[in-house]
Each structure stands twice: as C-alpha cells, then as structure tokens.
Amino acid sequence: MMSRLLHKEVCWHCKKNINFGQVITECESCRTVIHRKCFKKSSFEIINSKHYCTSCKVNIEVIYNPFEALCQSNSEHSDRPYDSEIGDCFEDLNTISSILNNCSRYNNITDFNKSIEASSVKNENLSLLFQNVDGNKTNFDSLAVNMQRLNHKFSVIGLAETNTEPENKSLFNLDEYSSYYQNINSTKFKGTGVALYVHDSLKHTSKRM
C-alpha cells in the first residue's frame, strides 16, 4: 500500500525519519512503513498485488490473480471518463478478481473432500474444473483416477494441452461425461489441443462455428 504520511515515523529499512508528505510503502499486514524510494533496496515484496514486509510475507499464500492489478489501476483513476463498454469490462474484471481472491487451495484430495462435505455444495450445483493435462497419453489415466477419488462431480471439466486429435477422444473417457475435442495445432509437437468434458446430467450440444 502506498500513501502520503500524515505523522512522523521511522523507515524500517534506512532507519531515518519519514518527513511529512513523503511517499511511503506500508505492509498490508503489520503496517510497517518504509520510504517508497527504499522499496527496491528493502526486503519488502509485492504478493497478490499487495506490499508485505520480511516478517509478514512468509505467511502469505500466493494467489493466482492477474486481474487484481488492473482493477486497482482502474479504481485509482475512477474519475477519468470512459465509455460504458470499457466500464462494463472493468466490472467483469472486478467480479473475476473477487472470485480468484476467494478461492481455496487444497494440498490433497482428502482436504478437498472434507471441504465439500462440510459445505453446501452439491453435485447439482454448477461447478467447473480446469486442468493443464500436459498430454493425454502421459497423464490422462492419473486424471481419471483422481476424478474417481473426488466426492464431487464437476459439471464441466476443461483440459488444456491434450495433444490429442478429436478422432482419438474415445481413448480418453471419463465415466458419466461426454467429451468435445478441438483440433490440435499441426505445427506443434506438444502443448496444443483443448477439450471439454460435460457431465451427462446437463443438456448440451456441440455447435461448429
């Protein structure tokens, strides 16, 4: 967090007084402050688009959220005129950013199952799973086993980097799911191809664009 100081404090890094009006960087957790100009030399770090000091940053879990910085930038310049389409875009980004910030991380399937059992989430609720499978031939069997171990049936499962053509999708089945594969990039040896697995409880169809 950056702000202008209204009362005198000492910079945690250089140990010099922070004068009135000087720009500071403040730890999001403990509110330790440093001169903004001392940031690069200090052990402060930006995590999840927020500033943390040496002591606090070790307790912060990194959250994947590439949209938060964009949302903060738009908020800082909210008095600038923009057309309604751009405004709607930032509203969507704020929504996505909020979802990502409130995501829970699970270290293993057991923890995930316990969380599902303790929550109100049921199989009939719409839920999505995305996985970079990094090649069906190598990793799909492990994915299928893990899906069986989960106490929840995701509505839609998205896979990236399948390296699999649509005509071979029958080799990679998930029980109770229908699959839709996109053609792979023929110029790439790997790292190409996406697929969707839609649970049979949903009415769905494929429309070629």
Salt bridges, closest charged atoms under 4 A:
GLU9 OE2 - HIS7 NE2 2.95
GLU26 OE1 - ARG31 NH1 3.82
GLU45 OE1 - LYS57 NZ 3.42
GLU61 OE2 - ARG105 NE 3.29
GLU68 OE2 - LYS50 NZ 3.00
GLU176 OE2 - LYS153 NZ 3.97
GLU176 OE1 - HIS199 NE2 3.20
